[in-house]
Amino acid sequence: MVQMLGGQAVVQTLLSLGARSGFGVPGESYLAVLDAFYDAPDFRFIGCRNEGGAAFMAEALSLIHI
C-alpha cells in the first residue's frame, strides 16, 4: 500500500477526476495542499486575492473549455 500525505491525496483525487487547474486564495490553513499543488506538474493552481475573484475565474475557464 502506497502511503501519501493528506495534501497529496487531495491533488491525486482532483487529477483522477479530470481536474487540471484550480483557483483559490493561498492561506496557512492548507499549506500541505498548496505544497502538493506545487509538486504536481500536471495541475495548475492559480492563486487569487479573494474568493469572489477565484469563483469568477473558475467559471470563465469552464465556459472557455466547454
N, CA, C and O atoms as a MOPAC input file, in Angstrom:
PM7 MOZYME 1SCF
protein

 N      0.84300 1    -1.17700 1     0.00000 1
 C      0.00000 1     0.00000 1     0.00000 1
 C      0.89500 1     1.24800 1     0.00000 1
 O      1.83100 1     1.36200 1     0.79100 1
 N      0.58500 1     2.15900 1    -0.89000 1
 C      1.35200 1     3.39200 1    -1.00800 1
 C      0.82200 1     4.39300 1     0.01700 1
 O     -0.38400 1     4.62200 1     0.11300 1
 N      1.73200 1     4.97900 1     0.77300 1
 C      1.33300 1     5.99200 1     1.74000 1
 C      1.59400 1     7.37300 1     1.16300 1
 O      2.60900 1     7.60100 1     0.50300 1
 N      0.67400 1     8.28900 1     1.41600 1
 C      0.85200 1     9.67000 1     0.96400 1
 C      0.27900 1    10.60900 1     2.01000 1
 O     -0.52200 1    10.21000 1     2.85600 1
 N      0.69100 1    11.83000 1     1.93900 1
 C      0.18800 1    12.84900 1     2.84500 1
 C     -1.20200 1    13.30400 1     2.41200 1
 O     -1.62800 1    13.05200 1     1.28500 1
 N     -1.89800 1    13.97400 1     3.32100 1
 C     -3.25700 1    14.43300 1     3.01800 1
 C     -3.32600 1    15.36500 1     1.82500 1
 O     -4.23300 1    15.25500 1     1.00000 1
 N     -2.37900 1    16.27900 1     1.72800 1
 C     -2.35700 1    17.20600 1     0.59300 1
 C     -2.14600 1    16.48700 1    -0.72100 1
 O     -2.75200 1    16.84100 1    -1.73300 1
 N     -1.28700 1    15.47400 1    -0.71100 1
 C     -1.05400 1    14.67500 1    -1.91700 1
 C     -2.30800 1    13.90700 1    -2.30400 1
 O     -2.60000 1    13.75500 1    -3.49000 1
 N     -3.05100 1    13.42100 1    -1.31500 1
 C     -4.29500 1    12.69800 1    -1.59600 1
 C     -5.32400 1    13.61100 1    -2.24500 1
 O     -6.05000 1    13.19100 1    -3.14700 1
 N     -5.39000 1    14.86100 1    -1.79000 1
 C     -6.32300 1    15.82600 1    -2.38300 1
 C     -5.97800 1    16.05600 1    -3.85000 1
 O     -6.86100 1    16.02300 1    -4.70700 1
 N     -4.70500 1    16.28600 1    -4.14400 1
 C     -4.28500 1    16.55200 1    -5.51500 1
 C     -4.48900 1    15.32400 1    -6.39200 1
 O     -4.94700 1    15.45100 1    -7.52700 1
 N     -4.16000 1    14.14400 1    -5.89200 1
 C     -4.35800 1    12.91800 1    -6.67100 1
 C     -5.83800 1    12.69600 1    -6.98200 1
 O     -6.19000 1    12.25200 1    -8.07500 1
 N     -6.69900 1    13.00800 1    -6.01500 1
 C     -8.14300 1    12.86500 1    -6.24500 1
 C     -8.61700 1    13.83500 1    -7.31900 1
 O     -9.37700 1    13.45200 1    -8.20800 1
 N     -8.17300 1    15.08900 1    -7.24400 1
 C     -8.55600 1    16.06900 1    -8.26400 1
 C     -8.08100 1    15.63800 1    -9.64900 1
 O     -8.82500 1    15.74200 1   -10.62400 1
 N     -6.85500 1    15.16100 1    -9.73200 1
 C     -6.32400 1    14.71700 1   -11.01900 1
 C     -7.09000 1    13.50200 1   -11.54200 1
 O     -7.35700 1    13.40900 1   -12.74000 1
 N     -7.44300 1    12.57700 1   -10.66000 1
 C     -8.17800 1    11.39100 1   -11.10500 1
 C     -9.58500 1    11.73300 1   -11.58100 1
 O    -10.17100 1    10.99600 1   -12.37300 1
 N    -10.12600 1    12.85100 1   -11.10000 1
 C    -11.44500 1    13.30300 1   -11.54400 1
 C    -11.38100 1    14.16200 1   -12.79600 1
 O    -12.41200 1    14.60400 1   -13.30300 1
 N    -10.16400 1    14.40200 1   -13.30100 1
 C    -10.01400 1    15.14400 1   -14.54500 1
 C     -9.69900 1    16.61300 1   -14.38800 1
 O     -9.59100 1    17.32500 1   -15.38600 1
 N     -9.55000 1    17.08800 1   -13.16700 1
 C     -9.21700 1    18.49900 1   -12.95900 1
 C     -7.76300 1    18.72600 1   -13.34000 1
 O     -6.89000 1    17.93200 1   -12.99100 1
 N     -7.51100 1    19.79500 1   -14.04500 1
 C     -6.14500 1    20.13500 1   -14.44100 1
 C     -5.73300 1    21.51400 1   -13.95200 1
 O     -4.56700 1    21.89200 1   -14.06800 1
 N     -6.68200 1    22.26900 1   -13.40700 1
 C     -6.36100 1    23.57300 1   -12.84900 1
 C     -7.37200 1    23.90700 1   -11.76300 1
 O     -8.47400 1    23.36100 1   -11.71700 1
 N     -6.96400 1    24.81800 1   -10.89500 1
 C     -7.84000 1    25.23600 1    -9.81100 1
 C     -7.48500 1    26.63600 1    -9.36100 1
 O     -6.36400 1    27.10300 1    -9.56300 1
 N     -8.43900 1    27.29400 1    -8.75500 1
 C     -8.27100 1    28.66500 1    -8.29000 1
 C     -8.51800 1    28.69200 1    -6.79100 1
 O     -9.36600 1    27.95500 1    -6.28600 1
 N     -7.79300 1    29.52600 1    -6.08700 1
 C     -8.00300 1    29.62800 1    -4.65700 1
 C     -7.20300 1    30.75600 1    -4.04800 1
 O     -6.37300 1    31.38800 1    -4.70300 1
 N     -7.47500 1    30.99200 1    -2.77500 1
 C     -6.77400 1    32.01200 1    -2.01400 1
 C     -5.76400 1    31.29800 1    -1.12400 1
 O     -6.16100 1    30.58600 1    -0.20100 1
 N     -4.47600 1    31.46900 1    -1.37600 1
 C     -3.47900 1    30.79400 1    -0.54600 1
 C     -3.58800 1    31.22700 1     0.91800 1
 O     -3.80700 1    32.39700 1     1.23100 1
 N     -3.43000 1    30.24800 1     1.79000 1
 C     -3.50000 1    30.55700 1     3.21300 1
 C     -2.82600 1    29.47700 1     4.04700 1
 O     -2.50800 1    28.39900 1     3.54500 1
 N     -2.61400 1    29.77300 1     5.31400 1
 C     -1.91500 1    28.85600 1     6.20300 1
 C     -2.70200 1    27.59100 1     6.49600 1
 O     -2.10900 1    26.55800 1     6.80500 1
 N     -4.00400 1    27.64900 1     6.40700 1
 C     -4.81800 1    26.51700 1     6.84100 1
 C     -4.66100 1    25.28100 1     5.95600 1
 O     -5.00600 1    24.18200 1     6.39000 1
 N     -4.16100 1    25.42200 1     4.75300 1
 C     -3.99000 1    24.25600 1     3.88500 1
 C     -2.65600 1    24.29000 1     3.13000 1
 O     -2.60300 1    24.05800 1     1.92200 1
 N     -1.60000 1    24.57900 1     3.85700 1
 C     -0.27000 1    24.63400 1     3.24800 1
 C      0.15700 1    23.29200 1     2.66300 1
 O      0.86000 1    23.25400 1     1.65400 1
 N     -0.26200 1    22.18700 1     3.28800 1
 C      0.10900 1    20.86800 1     2.76200 1
 C     -0.48400 1    20.65400 1     1.37500 1
 O      0.15800 1    20.05200 1     0.51400 1
 N     -1.68900 1    21.13500 1     1.15200 1
 C     -2.31800 1    21.01800 1    -0.16600 1
 C     -1.60200 1    21.92100 1    -1.17000 1
 O     -1.36900 1    21.52000 1    -2.31000 1
 N     -1.25400 1    23.12900 1    -0.75100 1
 C     -0.53000 1    24.03000 1    -1.64800 1
 C      0.82900 1    23.45400 1    -2.02900 1
 O      1.25800 1    23.57900 1    -3.17600 1
 N      1.50400 1    22.82700 1    -1.07800 1
 C      2.77700 1    22.16700 1    -1.38200 1
 C      2.57900 1    21.05200 1    -2.39100 1
 O      3.39400 1    20.88300 1    -3.29900 1
 N      1.50300 1    20.28800 1    -2.24200 1
 C      1.22100 1    19.19600 1    -3.18000 1
 C      0.88200 1    19.74400 1    -4.56300 1
 O      1.26200 1    19.14600 1    -5.57000 1
 N      0.17000 1    20.87500 1    -4.62900 1
 C     -0.08500 1    21.51400 1    -5.92200 1
 C      1.23400 1    21.89900 1    -6.58500 1
 O      1.41500 1    21.69100 1    -7.78500 1
 N      2.14300 1    22.45500 1    -5.81000 1
 C      3.43400 1    22.88700 1    -6.34300 1
 C      4.22000 1    21.69800 1    -6.90400 1
 O      4.90900 1    21.82500 1    -7.91600 1
 N      4.11200 1    20.55200 1    -6.24600 1
 C      4.85800 1    19.36100 1    -6.66300 1
 C      4.19500 1    18.59600 1    -7.80800 1
 O      4.80400 1    17.68300 1    -8.36500 1
 N      2.96100 1    18.94900 1    -8.16900 1
 C      2.22900 1    18.22900 1    -9.21800 1
 C      2.39000 1    18.96700 1   -10.55000 1
 O      1.78200 1    20.02100 1   -10.74000 1
 N      3.19000 1    18.43800 1   -11.46700 1
 C      3.40300 1    19.14900 1   -12.73900 1
 C      2.16200 1    19.16700 1   -13.63600 1
 O      2.06300 1    20.00500 1   -14.53200 1
 N      1.21600 1    18.25400 1   -13.40500 1
 C      0.02400 1    18.17000 1   -14.25700 1
 C     -1.12600 1    19.04200 1   -13.77100 1
 O     -2.17900 1    19.08600 1   -14.40700 1
 N     -0.93800 1    19.73500 1   -12.65400 1
 C     -2.01100 1    20.55400 1   -12.09200 1
 C     -1.53000 1    21.98900 1   -11.98000 1
 O     -0.42400 1    22.24800 1   -11.50600 1
 N     -2.36200 1    22.91400 1   -12.41600 1
 C     -2.02900 1    24.34400 1   -12.36800 1
 C     -2.91000 1    25.02200 1   -11.32400 1
 O     -4.12900 1    25.07500 1   -11.48500 1
 N     -2.31000 1    25.53700 1   -10.26400 1
 C     -3.04000 1    26.27100 1    -9.23300 1
 C     -2.83200 1    27.75800 1    -9.45800 1
 O     -1.69700 1    28.22400 1    -9.56000 1
 N     -3.92000 1    28.49500 1    -9.53500 1
 C     -3.85800 1    29.93200 1    -9.74200 1
 C     -4.28500 1    30.60000 1    -8.44000 1
 O     -5.43700 1    30.48600 1    -8.02000 1
 N     -3.35200 1    31.29200 1    -7.81400 1
 C     -3.64700 1    31.98800 1    -6.57000 1
 C     -4.37500 1    33.29300 1    -6.83200 1
 O     -4.03300 1    34.03200 1    -7.75500 1
 N     -5.37500 1    33.57000 1    -6.01800 1
 C     -6.19400 1    34.77200 1    -6.17400 1
 C     -6.17600 1    35.57600 1    -4.87300 1
 O     -5.79300 1    35.07000 1    -3.81800 1
 N     -6.59000 1    36.81400 1    -4.97100 1
 C     -6.59600 1    37.66800 1    -3.78200 1
 C     -7.86000 1    37.52600 1    -2.95800 1
 O     -7.83500 1    37.78200 1    -1.75400 1
 N     -8.96800 1    37.12300 1    -3.57400 1
 C    -10.19300 1    36.90500 1    -2.80500 1
 C    -11.02200 1    35.79400 1    -3.44400 1
 O    -10.82500 1    35.44400 1    -4.60700 1
 N    -11.94600 1    35.25300 1    -2.66900 1
 C    -12.73500 1    34.11200 1    -3.11800 1
 C    -13.62900 1    34.44900 1    -4.30500 1
 O    -13.83400 1    33.61700 1    -5.18800 1
 N    -14.15800 1    35.66800 1    -4.32500 1
 C    -15.02800 1    36.06900 1    -5.43400 1
 C    -14.29300 1    36.07700 1    -6.75700 1
 O    -14.82300 1    35.62300 1    -7.77100 1
 N    -13.08000 1    36.59000 1    -6.75100 1
 C    -12.27100 1    36.58600 1    -7.96900 1
 C    -11.95800 1    35.17000 1    -8.42100 1
 O    -11.97800 1    34.87700 1    -9.61600 1
 N    -11.66900 1    34.29500 1    -7.47200 1
 C    -11.38800 1    32.90000 1    -7.80700 1
 C    -12.61000 1    32.23900 1    -8.44800 1
 O    -12.48400 1    31.48600 1    -9.41400 1
 N    -13.78700 1    32.52600 1    -7.90400 1
 C    -15.00800 1    31.94300 1    -8.45300 1
 C    -15.27500 1    32.43900 1    -9.87500 1
 O    -15.62400 1    31.64700 1   -10.75000 1
 N    -15.11400 1    33.73600 1   -10.11000 1
 C    -15.32000 1    34.28100 1   -11.45000 1
 C    -14.33300 1    33.69200 1   -12.45600 1
 O    -14.71400 1    33.36200 1   -13.58000 1
 N    -13.07800 1    33.56100 1   -12.06000 1
 C    -12.08200 1    32.99800 1   -12.97300 1
 C    -12.35200 1    31.53000 1   -13.26800 1
 O    -12.19000 1    31.08300 1   -14.40400 1
 N    -12.76300 1    30.77700 1   -12.25100 1
 C    -13.07100 1    29.36400 1   -12.45500 1
 C    -14.26200 1    29.21100 1   -13.41200 1
 O    -14.24900 1    28.35600 1   -14.29800 1
 N    -15.27500 1    30.03800 1   -13.22700 1
 C    -16.43600 1    29.97300 1   -14.12900 1
 C    -16.04200 1    30.33400 1   -15.56600 1
 O    -16.46200 1    29.67200 1   -16.51500 1
 N    -15.24500 1    31.37500 1   -15.71600 1
 C    -14.82700 1    31.78900 1   -17.05600 1
 C    -14.02100 1    30.68600 1   -17.72800 1
 O    -14.22000 1    30.41700 1   -18.91300 1
 N    -13.12000 1    30.04700 1   -17.00100 1
 C    -12.32800 1    28.95700 1   -17.57800 1
 C    -13.22500 1    27.79600 1   -17.98300 1
 O    -13.01000 1    27.17300 1   -19.02200 1
 N    -14.23500 1    27.50300 1   -17.15800 1
 C    -15.12100 1    26.39000 1   -17.50800 1
 C    -15.93100 1    26.70100 1   -18.77000 1
 O    -16.23200 1    25.79000 1   -19.54100 1
 N    -16.28400 1    27.95100 1   -18.99000 1
 C    -17.03400 1    28.31300 1   -20.19100 1
 C    -16.15400 1    28.26800 1   -21.43600 1
 O    -16.63600 1    27.95800 1   -22.52500 1
 N    -14.89300 1    28.57000 1   -21.28300 1
 C    -13.96800 1    28.50800 1   -22.41200 1
 C    -13.74800 1    27.06800 1   -22.85400 1
 O    -13.61200 1    26.79100 1   -24.04600 1
 N    -13.71100 1    26.14800 1   -21.88400 1
 C    -13.38400 1    24.74600 1   -22.18400 1
 C    -14.60600 1    23.88000 1   -22.48000 1
 O    -14.49000 1    22.65600 1   -22.54300 1
 N    -15.77300 1    24.49700 1   -22.66100 1
 C    -16.97800 1    23.69200 1   -22.96200 1
 C    -16.96000 1    23.25800 1   -24.40700 1
 O    -17.88000 1    22.57500 1   -24.85800 1

